[in-house]
Amino acid sequence: MTLAVTNATVVVANDAGDVIERANVLVNDLGVIEAVTTKSVNASEVIDAEGAIVMPGIVNSHAHLAMTLFRGLADDMNLEAFLDRLMPAEFAVLSPQAVAAGTRLAALESLRGGITSALDMYYFPESIVNVGHETGMRILTGPTILEFDGPEQLAFDARLEWSRRWLDSAERFGKWLGPHSTYLLSEEQLRRIAALASESGAGIHVHAAETRGEMNQVATRHQGRTPVQVLHDTGLLPGAVLAHGVHLNDADIALIAEHGASVTHCPASNLKLASGFARVIDLMRAGANVALGTDGPASGNDLDMWLAMRLAGYVQKNLSGDPGQLTAAQVVRMATLNGARALGIDDLVGSIEVGKMADLVVLDPRSPSLMPTFDAHVAIAASAGRGDVRDVIVDGHVVVRDRRVQTIDEATVLAEAAEYASQIKAAVIV
Ligand SMILES: [Zn+2]
């Protein structure tokens, strides 16, 4: 089966910011993009995208997908109070089945919203990986590591052993370790995680510099250092994905750029929890890769990367006092190519280019909010929303067709989530 998406305004999302009008994207039977051309193409299946914007699948570079189950459980409070309420609830109700149910709900929400890839940090990673296979969503994850036993009931040493076994057998997208943060792990523990990651070639996904409270906790626990300094000193920084990166000093920014780490900016979560404003423009100027994420839907409270794009741009324009800062094309790249770079999969996805896998989002050309479109980047970054997503293709497979997710039984997933929600309600709300 070959596939062609025809007559589209193709937003390539490469560094040059190319947009190709009236283009046809040809996908071969392995799901690889074979041509992006204004010449006519032949394929066994054709999706007519006449008048539509076609963009790369969106990359959510920091999520806790299964936290869909806890959406709206702890609101109108800061991160510390939020975690105090959330963590006991998680430990009380989480199981491999619950994580699968929450992740399925998240996959449904994500795919309908044009998200084709996500870097996830949560418990029972096997359930998460399985849901990725089941639904066709590209989910990258691995064991979450913290000093507590966690819902898996594994103390640190046993957790590290389990992580080693996980990495030995993991496929590419499972080659990740998620040390939760520098405030929930000791220096020695962080060093042992770094050693395991370098032995096994695992990526590092870690929270860093999210709130003022965290900065104080880390300074107290780690001899006055910042989270980024601690990550650097323990060997975890090179190539790592740092979620949030809100409270960074100039030296932190220089270290991040020097060590090829990425920052995942999560503006909706940061704004809701009053965590602060990330220095996105300064990071980019220093040469650091800045991606975009939603964070977990208990802190976000959704998996809306369109909201993340819009907030990212608007906040930086206001912080800098310059509406010319963080352009629409830059914002679109943060949600696509920069995300793929952070996740180490930019050889596969992140832009619409020959040789990459076909992860494509087709926006509805009949959407009133996209009429007229003078600049496709601006339409994506400032006008479009999840309701404008018509079709979604992952690896050349049509996963969402005319707003219906083909790989998920929606009613079953919603009923399953509702069942867990009532358990959570019974366990937590007194
Ligand atoms: Zn997070």
Boltz pocket constraint, residues with backbone or C-beta under 6 A from the ligand:
constraints:
  - pocket:
      binder: B
      contacts: [[A, 62], [A, 63], [A, 64], [A, 207], [A, 243], [A, 295], [A, 296]]
      max_distance: 6.0
